[in-house]
Amino acid sequence: MKKVMGDVETRKISVRAEGARALASYLEEAIRTGRLREGVKLPAERELSEEFGASRGAVRRVLADLKGRGFITQVVGSGTFVLPQKDVAAAAVRVEAQNAQNAQAAHGAQEVVQTSPAELMEARLLIEPLMPGLIVRYATAADFARMVECIERSEAAQSIEEFEKWDGELHKTFALATHNSFFLRVLELTNEVREQGEWGRLKRKSLTAERRAEYEAQHRAIVDALRDRDADLACELLTGHLKQIRHNLFGG
């Protein structure tokens, strides 16, 4: 009798596990293909549990995994909502970076980052334009106040080195304002590269008074767009700012 009951319980667990896998597969595919669009509210956990034959705990684990990968967001008292695809891309980058970091840790201490200025700019153009979408959603008044402080200090800087310091701090503040640890780590690495001699040499060579004034105006425009919660405009301005820096450093 005990064996029969045990077999029944095993089958129930198996069925529920299949239900959880089916739920995860359905939601991920529906979001990726656009059948579940940005802002759509998902059914309650109880409804998903009943529809897919998965336990409430399994449903919660599936949703937690999708949230961690940037597919959905959960708002207490409101429900679970589909996020924009760019957030999925950002989460995918974050997961890849975390996996790489874990692999490094398993093989000993992290080596000193050796990255050329050209490689740095390529990476920044891929990653930093992802930040405005998170900043407009999560940034606080304190975040914006810090951005303004960085701009004012960079504009008051009496040397290229001081300007470069506060320029770097502003971009780091953008990362902080995402309230996402991945972007903060990326900008920390960025500043490590900026402290290397080759970057400083190129910046001193390329930074004229006219270009500095242009950078300062671009910084203010980017922050204004972020404060207006206009992610598309902020992304466009930030991308243009980075492309101009790349052009001024390397030409072409």
N, C-alpha and C positions, 0 to 999 in steps of 0.2 A: 504493500500500500504506500509506504514511504517513497519507494522508487517511482511509482506512478505519479504521486504528487510532485516529486522532484522533477520528473520529465515535463509535467504541465507547467511548472514555474519556469523551467528553462525555455520552453517554447514561448511563454509570455514575454520573457526578457528579450528573446530573439526578435519577436515581432515588434516590440517597442523600439529596439535598436534600429530595425529596418525603417520604422516610422520616422525616427530622428534623422536618419541619413536621407530619407526621401524629402523631409522638410528642408534640410540644409541645402540639398541639391536644387530643389524647386526655387527657394528664395534667391540663392546666388544667381541661378540662370535667369530668373525673371528680372532681377535688378540689372544684370549685365546687358541683357538684350533690350531693356527699356520697357518691358511689359509692366513692370512696377516702376513708375517714374519718380523723380525727385519730389519729396514732400508727401508721398502717399503714406497713409497711416496703415500699419499692419494690424490684422485682427489680434484680439487679446490672446494671452497665453492659453487660456482655457479652450478657446475655439480652435487654435492651432493643434492643441493636444488631442482634441476629439477628432478633428478632420484627418490628421495623419497617424493617429493611433500611437502617439508617443507620450511618455510620461511628462508631467509638468516640469520636473527637474531637467529632463532631456531637452525640452523646448527652451528652457532658460539657458542651458549650456549652448545650444545652437545659436540663440540670439546674442549671447555674450561673445561667441566666436565671430559672428558677423559684425558686431559692433567694434571689436578689436581690429578687424580688418578694414574698417571704414565703410561698410556697406549701409549701416543703419546708425541712428542715434536714438537714445531712450531718454525721454523727458518725464521726470517724476510728476505724476498727476495728469499727464497728457497722453502718453502712450509711446509707441515705437514708430519711427518715421524713416523713410528711405532717404539716404544722403546723395548729393551729386556725384557723378562718376569721377570727377577730379579728386574727391575725397577718397574714393576707392584707390585711385592711382597713388595718392599720397600715402595711404596706409600700406599699399604694396611695397613702396619704396622703404617705408619704415620697417616692415617685416624683413625685407632683404638685408637692410642695414643691421638689424638686431641679430639676424642669423650669422652675418659675417663677424659681428663683434663677439658673439658667443664662441664661434670657431677660433677666433684669435685668442680669446681668454683660455681656451682649452689647451693651447700650445705655448702658453707662457706669457710673459709681459708683452704689452703692445709696443711695436717698434715705432720709432720717431717717424712722423708723417713726412714724406719727401714728395712734394707735388709742385709741378711747375706752375707759373702764373697762368699760362695758356690753359692748362688742365683745370685750374681753379675756376677760370671764367666759364669754361664749358659746363662744369658741374653747377655753378651758380645759376646759369641760364636755364638749366633743366629743373632745378629744385626750388629756387627762391620764388618764382612766379606761382608756385602752388600755395604759398603762405597767405596771400590776401583772403582767400576763401575761408580760411580758419580764423584769421584775425577779425574780420568783420562779424563773425559769429560769436567769438569768445573774448575779445579784447575788453578790458575794463578802463575806467577813467584814469586809473593810475598808469596803465600801459601807455595811453595817449599822452599823459603828462610827461612821462619819461622820454617819449619820442621827441616832443617839443624841446625838452631840455637838451637832448643830444644835438638837435639842429642848432639851437642857440649857441651851444658851446663850440660846435664845429665852425659856425659863422664867425665867432669871436677869436678863433685860433690864430696865433701869431706865427705859426710855423707849419710846414707841410706835415711834420711828424704829429703835431697836435691835431691838425685837421684830420689826418688819417686815423688817429686814435678814435675821435668822436664819430667819424664816418663809420668805422667798424662797429662802434657801440650802437649806433642807430640801427644797423642791419641786425645786430644781435638782439636789440629790443624788438624788432619785427618778429624774430624767432620766439622770443619770450611771450609775445602777445598772442601767439597761436595756442599757447597753453598745451603744447605738444612737445614732449621731451626729445623726440627725434630731431625736429628742426633746430632745437637749441644745440644739440650735439653737432649737427652739421655746421652751424655758424661758429661754434667753438673751434672746429677744425679749420674753417675758413680763416679765422683770425690767427691761428697758428701759422698758416701759410703766409699770411700778410706780414707776419713778423720776420719772415725770412728775408735775407738781403736782396735777392733778385727782385722781389715784388717792390720793395722800397726804392730800388734803383730805377725801375721802370716808372713808378709813380712820380718820383721827383723829376724825371725827364719829361713826362707827359703833362704834368699838372701846371698849366698856365693860370694866370689870374682870371682869364675869360672862362676857361673850362671849370675852374673852381666855382665861379658864380653860377654857371649852368647846373652843376651838380647840386648846389645849394637850393636853387629854384626847383629842381626836380624832386629833391627830398621833401620840400614843403608841399608840392603838388601831390606826391604819393601819400603823405600823412593826411592831407585834407580829404582825399578820396576815401582813405580808410576810416576816418572819423565820420564821413557821410555814409559809411557802410556800403560803399559802392565797390564791390569786389572786382567786377570786370574792368572798371576804369583803373583801379589801383594796380591790377595785374598788367594792364597795358602800359601804364606809366613805369612800373618797376622793370618790365622787360625792356622798354626803350632805354631806361637809365643804364641797365647792365650792358646793353648792346653798344651804347655810346662809350662806356668805360672800356669795353673790349676794343672798339675801334681806335680810341685815343692811345691805348697801350700798345697795340700791335699793328694798327693801320689796316688797310684792305677794306 
